[in-house]
Amino acid sequence: MSITGTHFNYYQLCHRKLWLFANGINMEQESDLVYEGKLVHESSYPQRTSKYE
C-alpha cells in the first residue's frame, strides 16, 4: 500500500478516519437511515454553533 495525500490529510484530521479509509470502510451515502441522521444533526441545537464559538 502506498501513502497518498489523502492518507496524510486524514492523519492530520482524524486518526479514526484514516484507519477507516485505509481499510476501505465507507459510510452508506444512499441509506435512508443516514439521510435521517443528517436531518436530525442539522436541526438539533441550531444555536449550539454560535454559543460555542
LOTORRO-277448 format. One record per residue: residue number from 1; x, y, z of N, C-alpha, C, O in turn. Coordinates in Angstrom, 3 decimals. Layout:
BEGIN
+-----+----------+----------+----------+----------+----------+----------+----------+----------+----------+----------+----------+----------+
! pos !     n.xx !     n.yy !     n.zz !    ca.xx !    ca.yy !    ca.zz !     c.xx !     c.yy !     c.zz !     o.xx !     o.yy !     o.zz !
+-----+----------+----------+----------+----------+----------+----------+----------+----------+----------+----------+----------+----------+
! NUM !        X !        Y !        Z !        X !        Y !        Z !        X !        Y !        Z !        X !        Y !        Z !
...
+-----+----------+----------+----------+----------+----------+----------+----------+----------+----------+----------+----------+----------+
***
This chain:
BEGIN
+-----+----------+----------+----------+----------+----------+----------+----------+----------+----------+----------+----------+----------+
! pos !     n.xx !     n.yy !     n.zz !    ca.xx !    ca.yy !    ca.zz !     c.xx !     c.yy !     c.zz !     o.xx !     o.yy !     o.zz !
+-----+----------+----------+----------+----------+----------+----------+----------+----------+----------+----------+----------+----------+
!   1 !    0.840 !   -1.179 !    0.000 !    0.000 !    0.000 !    0.000 !    0.887 !    1.246 !    0.000 !    1.844 !    1.339 !    0.770 !
!   2 !    0.566 !    2.176 !   -0.851 !    1.324 !    3.420 !   -0.880 !    0.546 !    4.512 !   -0.144 !   -0.685 !    4.505 !   -0.124 !
!   3 !    1.260 !    5.423 !    0.443 !    0.642 !    6.527 !    1.175 !    0.381 !    7.664 !    0.196 !    1.272 !    8.085 !   -0.541 !
!   4 !   -0.840 !    8.145 !    0.202 !   -1.228 !    9.231 !   -0.691 !   -1.463 !   10.506 !    0.112 !   -1.388 !   10.506 !    1.340 !
!   5 !   -1.744 !   11.577 !   -0.594 !   -2.071 !   12.836 !    0.071 !   -3.312 !   12.724 !    0.928 !   -3.420 !   13.378 !    1.966 !
!   6 !   -4.252 !   11.894 !    0.497 !   -5.476 !   11.689 !    1.274 !   -5.154 !   11.039 !    2.611 !   -5.718 !   11.418 !    3.638 !
!   7 !   -4.251 !   10.061 !    2.608 !   -3.840 !    9.426 !    3.862 !   -3.233 !   10.460 !    4.810 !   -3.552 !   10.484 !    5.999 !
!   8 !   -2.369 !   11.302 !    4.285 !   -1.721 !   12.316 !    5.116 !   -2.748 !   13.306 !    5.664 !   -2.697 !   13.677 !    6.836 !
!   9 !   -3.682 !   13.732 !    4.804 !   -4.729 !   14.659 !    5.230 !   -5.569 !   14.053 !    6.346 !   -5.833 !   14.714 !    7.350 !
!  10 !   -5.993 !   12.798 !    6.181 !   -6.794 !   12.143 !    7.210 !   -6.000 !   11.932 !    8.493 !   -6.569 !   11.967 !    9.584 !
!  11 !   -4.698 !   11.716 !    8.376 !   -3.857 !   11.573 !    9.569 !   -3.875 !   12.870 !   10.377 !   -3.948 !   12.841 !   11.605 !
!  12 !   -3.807 !   14.011 !    9.680 !   -3.838 !   15.304 !   10.358 !   -5.220 !   15.612 !   10.918 !   -5.346 !   16.236 !   11.972 !
!  13 !   -6.255 !   15.171 !   10.206 !   -7.629 !   15.480 !   10.572 !   -8.159 !   14.577 !   11.682 !   -8.661 !   15.053 !   12.700 !
!  14 !   -8.038 !   13.256 !   11.469 !   -8.632 !   12.307 !   12.415 !   -8.037 !   10.924 !   12.179 !   -8.166 !   10.376 !   11.083 !
!  15 !   -7.397 !   10.360 !   13.176 !   -6.762 !    9.049 !   13.025 !   -7.780 !    7.953 !   12.741 !   -7.483 !    7.005 !   12.014 !
!  16 !   -8.966 !    8.072 !   13.302 !  -10.015 !    7.081 !   13.047 !  -10.440 !    7.126 !   11.579 !  -10.628 !    6.086 !   10.948 !
!  17 !  -10.591 !    8.345 !   11.042 !  -10.970 !    8.484 !    9.637 !   -9.897 !    7.886 !    8.731 !  -10.213 !    7.260 !    7.719 !
!  18 !   -8.639 !    8.075 !    9.090 !   -7.544 !    7.469 !    8.338 !   -7.644 !    5.956 !    8.363 !   -7.505 !    5.311 !    7.324 !
!  19 !   -7.880 !    5.381 !    9.528 !   -7.966 !    3.923 !    9.652 !   -9.123 !    3.388 !    8.807 !   -8.967 !    2.394 !    8.097 !
!  20 !  -10.277 !    4.043 !    8.883 !  -11.435 !    3.612 !    8.095 !  -11.123 !    3.688 !    6.604 !  -11.426 !    2.754 !    5.861 !
!  21 !  -10.523 !    4.787 !    6.161 !  -10.183 !    4.962 !    4.749 !   -9.168 !    3.913 !    4.294 !   -9.321 !    3.324 !    3.224 !
!  22 !   -8.141 !    3.682 !    5.098 !   -7.087 !    2.725 !    4.737 !   -7.623 !    1.299 !    4.661 !   -7.079 !    0.472 !    3.929 !
!  23 !   -8.679 !    1.005 !    5.407 !   -9.262 !   -0.332 !    5.407 !  -10.477 !   -0.453 !    4.499 !  -11.175 !   -1.466 !    4.523 !
!  24 !  -10.730 !    0.578 !    3.698 !  -11.806 !    0.529 !    2.710 !  -13.198 !    0.554 !    3.287 !  -14.128 !    0.030 !    2.674 !
!  25 !  -13.365 !    1.155 !    4.461 !  -14.673 !    1.213 !    5.106 !  -15.272 !    2.594 !    4.857 !  -14.707 !    3.606 !    5.273 !
!  26 !  -16.410 !    2.632 !    4.183 !  -17.085 !    3.882 !    3.859 !  -18.513 !    3.849 !    4.372 !  -19.124 !    2.786 !    4.483 !
!  27 !  -19.040 !    5.033 !    4.686 !  -20.434 !    5.128 !    5.113 !  -21.360 !    4.940 !    3.928 !  -21.001 !    5.236 !    2.788 !
!  28 !  -22.538 !    4.451 !    4.205 !  -23.568 !    4.353 !    3.172 !  -24.118 !    5.750 !    2.930 !  -24.758 !    6.324 !    3.811 !
!  29 !  -23.883 !    6.291 !    1.771 !  -24.367 !    7.638 !    1.463 !  -25.816 !    7.636 !    0.995 !  -26.493 !    8.659 !    1.089 !
!  30 !  -26.297 !    6.519 !    0.497 !  -27.633 !    6.455 !   -0.076 !  -28.670 !    5.860 !    0.883 !  -29.829 !    5.693 !    0.504 !
!  31 !  -28.275 !    5.542 !    2.104 !  -29.181 !    4.915 !    3.061 !  -30.188 !    5.926 !    3.598 !  -29.836 !    7.072 !    3.877 !
!  32 !  -31.436 !    5.499 !    3.743 !  -32.461 !    6.356 !    4.341 !  -32.129 !    6.678 !    5.795 !  -32.410 !    7.781 !    6.266 !
!  33 !  -31.534 !    5.728 !    6.507 !  -31.169 !    5.970 !    7.903 !  -30.075 !    7.031 !    8.017 !  -30.105 !    7.858 !    8.928 !
!  34 !  -29.114 !    7.011 !    7.102 !  -28.056 !    8.033 !    7.098 !  -28.668 !    9.396 !    6.800 !  -28.312 !   10.388 !    7.437 !
!  35 !  -29.578 !    9.451 !    5.843 !  -30.251 !   10.703 !    5.498 !  -31.017 !   11.256 !    6.702 !  -30.942 !   12.451 !    6.987 !
!  36 !  -31.748 !   10.398 !    7.404 !  -32.491 !   10.833 !    8.589 !  -31.538 !   11.328 !    9.673 !  -31.827 !   12.316 !   10.347 !
!  37 !  -30.416 !   10.655 !    9.844 !  -29.428 !   11.088 !   10.825 !  -28.864 !   12.459 !   10.502 !  -28.638 !   13.268 !   11.402 !
!  38 !  -28.634 !   12.727 !    9.218 !  -28.141 !   14.040 !    8.806 !  -29.180 !   15.115 !    9.093 !  -28.833 !   16.208 !    9.539 !
!  39 !  -30.455 !   14.814 !    8.840 !  -31.516 !   15.780 !    9.129 !  -31.593 !   16.086 !   10.621 !  -31.729 !   17.245 !   11.014 !
!  40 !  -31.506 !   15.058 !   11.444 !  -31.540 !   15.258 !   12.893 !  -30.340 !   16.097 !   13.328 !  -30.475 !   17.003 !   14.150 !
!  41 !  -29.178 !   15.796 !   12.780 !  -27.962 !   16.543 !   13.120 !  -28.101 !   18.031 !   12.761 !  -27.733 !   18.905 !   13.545 !
!  42 !  -28.633 !   18.299 !   11.575 !  -28.746 !   19.679 !   11.114 !  -29.810 !   20.472 !   11.866 !  -29.696 !   21.691 !   11.990 !
!  43 !  -30.846 !   19.793 !   12.371 !  -31.928 !   20.513 !   13.036 !  -31.816 !   20.511 !   14.557 !  -32.574 !   21.213 !   15.226 !
!  44 !  -30.899 !   19.746 !   15.110 !  -30.751 !   19.692 !   16.563 !  -29.824 !   20.804 !   17.039 !  -28.754 !   21.025 !   16.473 !
!  45 !  -30.240 !   21.475 !   18.056 !  -29.443 !   22.523 !   18.682 !  -28.883 !   23.524 !   17.675 !  -27.665 !   23.671 !   17.575 !
!  46 !  -29.739 !   24.214 !   16.927 !  -29.237 !   25.156 !   15.925 !  -28.427 !   26.303 !   16.533 !  -27.556 !   26.856 !   15.863 !
!  47 !  -28.697 !   26.666 !   17.779 !  -27.969 !   27.756 !   18.416 !  -26.633 !   27.305 !   18.997 !  -25.845 !   28.147 !   19.426 !
!  48 !  -26.359 !   26.022 !   19.023 !  -25.143 !   25.497 !   19.652 !  -23.880 !   26.032 !   18.996 !  -22.917 !   26.344 !   19.697 !
!  49 !  -23.854 !   26.148 !   17.677 !  -22.660 !   26.601 !   16.977 !  -22.247 !   27.995 !   17.417 !  -21.089 !   28.229 !   17.760 !
!  50 !  -23.180 !   28.900 !   17.405 !  -22.843 !   30.287 !   17.773 !  -22.527 !   30.399 !   19.268 !  -21.733 !   31.247 !   19.676 !
!  51 !  -23.135 !   29.561 !   20.062 !  -22.903 !   29.612 !   21.508 !  -21.478 !   29.194 !   21.867 !  -20.909 !   29.714 !   22.826 !
!  52 !  -20.893 !   28.262 !   21.110 !  -19.584 !   27.727 !   21.463 !  -18.461 !   28.208 !   20.550 !  -17.424 !   27.551 !   20.463 !
!  53 !  -18.641 !   29.342 !   19.864 !  -17.563 !   29.868 !   19.029 !  -16.530 !   30.572 !   19.866 !  -15.545 !   31.081 !   19.332 !
+-----+----------+----------+----------+----------+----------+----------+----------+----------+----------+----------+----------+----------+
***
